[in-house]
Amino acid sequence: MKIHNFSAGPAILPKSVMEEAAQACIDFNGIGLSLLEMSHRSPAFEAVMEESEQLIRDIIGLSDEFAVLFLSGGASSQFFMVPMNILNEDEIASYTDTGTWAAGAIKEAKAFGNIEVVASSKEDNYTHIPKQFDIHPESRYLHITTNNTIYGTEWQNIPDVHVPIVADMSSNFLSRPFDIEKFDLIYAGAQKNLGPAGVTIVILRKSIIGRANRYIPTMLQYGTHESKGSMYNTPPVFPIYVSMLTLRWIKQLGGLEAMDRRNAEKASTLYNEIDRNTLFKGTTAVEDRSRMNVTFVATKDGLDKTFMEMLKSAGIDGLKGHRSVGGFRASIYNALDLESVNALVEVMKAFEQQYA
Ligand SMILES: *Cc1c(COP(=O)(O)O)cnc(C)c1O
């Protein structure tokens, strides 16, 4: 039976990517070696690094003012690496508190400068994106989490503010076009929308590298990785390779415009059913609904388990909501096909017929 993978992360990857990655583990490009047992300094892997970076540049339309880094430590390490590298002790940075991950970024940043939380939706259990906020005139940057994976909200527009934006894009990276000029830095753990866990993409303006004047361990300096093409030490070769395959797939399908159309269609199909179906309701403000993580609950008590069982027998996996929200979460990242959303909608309809 085909399994429809709605996992929040590590998450679905294109089938063609998985097949090519599997082959590379046996024999990479016909060289007779597995990708997993080759030197990262070999010409074959250097080509992978080069192509990965170039694809990111092409897909986003990055100018030479930006550097692209492939780092370890997950998006969570960027929570501290960002302020450690670009914020001085006596400077102010502004943060928005829109969910668990955003709050994590705030917590870590506090160790490195004056952090002002300019807006929070915590009191509403993070069910919306705050839209009114004032940023200190001397703030260095505004940090936002563009998509809140756990709560299912997304910034539909990158705000127009007087400071550069720093964004955690882990769960909607390359899912829609965005204006890179508004940003100083973007980071994204690969395992939501790009590749396997183990690599984090950091895109930053070269002009901010080395900006903070504190002591920073070598491995935690952006400059170390920028000057060595992300090969100061052994990079996460397999996650980078698989990410490269996904990047090729995105480019081949038509880039961010194509992802945008694809994701909009899937999201509207699913939200339309949630709104139509008397047994379900969405958990977030309609205008802030995420196109990547669709959160909803049952309107009648005691039916969650039954619905989960129906999903299971239809081969639909990964719908259990995050433990802090409950209910259901369908993660419909780039690689998920409309066909899978349609399969989910069919089960929702059958569920309503039987239990409404
Ligand atoms: C999953 C996630 C993280 C944590 O990523 P790790 O790579 O596991 O550290 C951070 N931010 C967002 C928005 C996420 O979805």
PDBQT file of the ligand as one rigid body, heavy atoms in Angstrom, charges set to zero:
ROOT
HETATM    1  C1  LIG A 401      12.124  21.991  13.386  1.00  0.00    +0.000 C 
HETATM    2  C2  LIG A 401      12.366  23.424  13.583  1.00  0.00    +0.000 A 
HETATM    3  C3  LIG A 401      13.469  23.897  14.307  1.00  0.00    +0.000 A 
HETATM    4  C4  LIG A 401      14.470  22.996  14.956  1.00  0.00    +0.000 C 
HETATM    5  O1  LIG A 401      15.291  22.477  13.992  1.00  0.00    +0.000 OA
HETATM    6  P1  LIG A 401      16.536  21.531  14.359  1.00  0.00    +0.000 P 
HETATM    7  O2  LIG A 401      17.217  21.415  13.038  1.00  0.00    +0.000 OA
HETATM    8  O3  LIG A 401      15.973  20.260  14.875  1.00  0.00    +0.000 OA
HETATM    9  O4  LIG A 401      17.370  22.237  15.378  1.00  0.00    +0.000 OA
HETATM   10  C5  LIG A 401      13.635  25.268  14.401  1.00  0.00    +0.000 A 
HETATM   11  N1  LIG A 401      12.765  26.125  13.851  1.00  0.00    +0.000 NA
HETATM   12  C6  LIG A 401      11.688  25.704  13.161  1.00  0.00    +0.000 A 
HETATM   13  C7  LIG A 401      10.757  26.694  12.570  1.00  0.00    +0.000 C 
HETATM   14  C8  LIG A 401      11.452  24.348  13.003  1.00  0.00    +0.000 A 
HETATM   15  O5  LIG A 401      10.390  23.917  12.317  1.00  0.00    +0.000 OA
ENDROOT
TORSDOF 0
